[in-house]
Amino acid sequence: MTSAVLKQRNLLGIRGMSAAEITHILDTAETFREISEREIKKVPTLRGRTLINLFFEASTRTRTSFEIAGKRLSADVINISSSSSSVTKGETLLDTARNLEAMGPDLIVIRHPSAGAPHQLARVCRAAVVNAGDGAHEHPTQALLDALTIRQRKGSFEGLRVAILGDILHSRVARSNAHLLTTLGASVTVAGPGTLAPPEFAALAGEGGLTVARRVEEAVEGADVVMVLRIQRERQDSAFLPSLREYAVHYGLNLKRLSLAKADAIVMHPGPMNRGIEIASDVADGARSLILDQVANGLAVRMAVLYLLGGGAGVTTATPNPAAQTKPEVEPQPEPLSSAAAAAHADGSK
């Protein structure tokens, strides 16, 4: 376990985070994977604390994994969607935040179609705020789970070549991954239709860590990691593509294009997938696909983030005791946990 701690009490984006902070979250998440493999998948780390999931956009993986993560850490979890909130009656986001704040939550996870919405909440709330995706801006926990998945297979980020393909312009996943991967030493090449992968995107990362390729084949050639993005039709208010069929022919990832990557290259997708458009089924379901690994790692990453921001060990000078051992609640046959997962249980039992 690294001795680094997070410098901020919220997780609003990857931009500005140091390599040490990112690595600290990944190391913590790695230990929380152990809990999900146990028969009793629960520890009392956040017992007595309240987590509110505030989702103003549709979500399956992100919302569900935050909910499960909170419950496995024994937090009281409240889910609020836009359709069930007072915004349907004309209430502003800030008024919603102030009303929630008056109820004394400890953590608020928010997904919102407008960039900057989590930052607004963080300015008025004492609760720790986690950005679960804000418009086309950032999606930090997705980038962290992607990084955890890559590290498990590749070991190190230094010198890795990562290709990100598709709708770069509207992708918060692309932005967060561009910041994270280049910070950890990887080089990133993005590619897609000219309308969706503008050359200006290269300015997101300094010192030449990010480039924009004119053709998908150019980005994929020699890549260690090929990440495919969904075509976000809900964010496109202009005619960015002649047709989805033409996109599949010229920009979709198929076996022929994947053959240009390194022999041990891995394939990733944040989901949900448009099969046959941005990615072929034989690639998505192939031996090199780690798409379901990403989903599993998403739970571990979100447990780690809630643990660190919710009072586990993330914003103090103290660090978890790697030697601590514990057991889940009502576990009939104790098994030792290591690192942050162990410290999490020990901390919650005090």
Disulfide bonds with the S-S distance in Angstrom:
none
